[in-house]
Amino acid sequence: MKLKAPDTVTFTQSGFCPGCGHGLAVRIIAEVMEEMGLSEKLLAIVDVACGSLNIDSWRFDTIMAAHGRPIATAVGVKKVRPENPVMAYIGDGAAYSIGMAETMHTAIRNDNVVAIVINNSLYGMTGGQCAPTSLPGQKTTSTPRGKDPKKCGMPFNIVDAFSGLDIAYLSRGALSDPANINKSKKMVRKAFEKHMAGEGFCLVELLSPCPTNLNMTPVKSVERISNEMVKYFPLGEFKDKKEE
């Protein structure tokens, strides 16, 4: 990560909670856009959840979509502005629950957009409820005794869902430490490189800390990613289709 913040990143009086991973994601996306010379061209679509605060955190042309619909909105934007890079920035609850139909059918069609999914294993903006990605036994505001997989199911893994689909790129990184943040940045860059080459749908999932809703210190929230989350959400590149 560079010492100087990209010019597209702003510093406002309010923003993400202390220790939140969204700020790190904002930074690496802005760095990638600057390095690729795409800062003035990117069209970003954000959800109404925590990611909507990105509107105050970067200077990209940004559209706020209905909850769970950034990916579908991004597909529409790309069709009318095919020359621009188009990104959907969305949380795991929105992408894999209310917006799962849009996420899945975008992948089935292999639409040429980039989706950055922030996976903190719960719903952030609405109060920390159980999400499809919540871990077994995880206490949330809607599962105060801990998530019961027999009632709620096991954590949803997008890699399993997309295993048989012909998409351009699928990877998972972690916003947990410098080494993994740098790897995540490389994944984001590769997604945009493939996107600009017209190869199809690219989804990068980033495991993120959420100290506020996990009722943890920032340090413990980060440690949880390495100690617990990666057991259910392995890191790596899972699909990397070359343009034929």
Rosetta blueprint (number, residue, H / E / L):
1 M L
2 K L
3 L L
4 K L
5 A L
6 P L
7 D L
8 T L
9 V E
10 T L
11 F L
12 T L
13 Q L
14 S L
15 G L
16 F L
17 C L
18 P L
19 G L
20 C L
21 G L
22 H H
23 G H
24 L H
25 A H
26 V H
27 R H
28 I H
29 I H
30 A H
31 E H
32 V H
33 M H
34 E H
35 E H
36 M H
37 G L
38 L L
39 S L
40 E L
41 K L
42 L L
43 L E
44 A E
45 I E
46 V E
47 D L
48 V L
49 A L
50 C H
51 G H
52 S H
53 L H
54 N H
55 I H
56 D H
57 S L
58 W E
59 R L
60 F L
61 D E
62 T E
63 I E
64 M E
65 A L
66 A L
67 H L
68 G L
69 R L
70 P H
71 I H
72 A H
73 T H
74 A H
75 V H
76 G H
77 V H
78 K H
79 K H
80 V H
81 R L
82 P L
83 E L
84 N L
85 P L
86 V E
87 M E
88 A E
89 Y E
90 I E
91 G E
92 D H
93 G H
94 A H
95 A H
96 Y H
97 S H
98 I H
99 G L
100 M H
101 A H
102 E H
103 T H
104 M H
105 H H
106 T H
107 A H
108 I H
109 R H
110 N L
111 D L
112 N L
113 V L
114 V E
115 A E
116 I E
117 V E
118 I E
119 N E
120 N L
121 S L
122 L L
123 Y L
124 G L
125 M L
126 T L
127 G L
128 G L
129 Q L
130 C L
131 A L
132 P L
133 T L
134 S L
135 L L
136 P L
137 G L
138 Q L
139 K L
140 T L
141 T L
142 S L
143 T L
144 P L
145 R L
146 G L
147 K L
148 D L
149 P H
150 K H
151 K H
152 C H
153 G L
154 M L
155 P L
156 F L
157 N L
158 I H
159 V H
160 D H
161 A H
162 F L
163 S L
164 G L
165 L L
166 D L
167 I L
168 A L
169 Y E
170 L E
171 S E
172 R E
173 G E
174 A E
175 L L
176 S L
177 D L
178 P H
179 A H
180 N H
181 I H
182 N H
183 K H
184 S H
185 K H
186 K H
187 M H
188 V H
189 R H
190 K H
191 A H
192 F H
193 E H
194 K H
195 H H
196 M H
197 A L
198 G L
199 E L
200 G L
201 F L
202 C E
203 L E
204 V E
205 E E
206 L E
207 L E
208 S L
209 P L
210 C L
211 P H
212 T H
213 N H
214 L H
215 N L
216 M L
217 T L
218 P H
219 V H
220 K H
221 S H
222 V H
223 E H
224 R H
225 I H
226 S H
227 N H
228 E H
229 M H
230 V H
231 K H
232 Y H
233 F L
234 P L
235 L L
236 G E
237 E E
238 F E
239 K E
240 D E
241 K L
242 K L
243 E L
244 E L
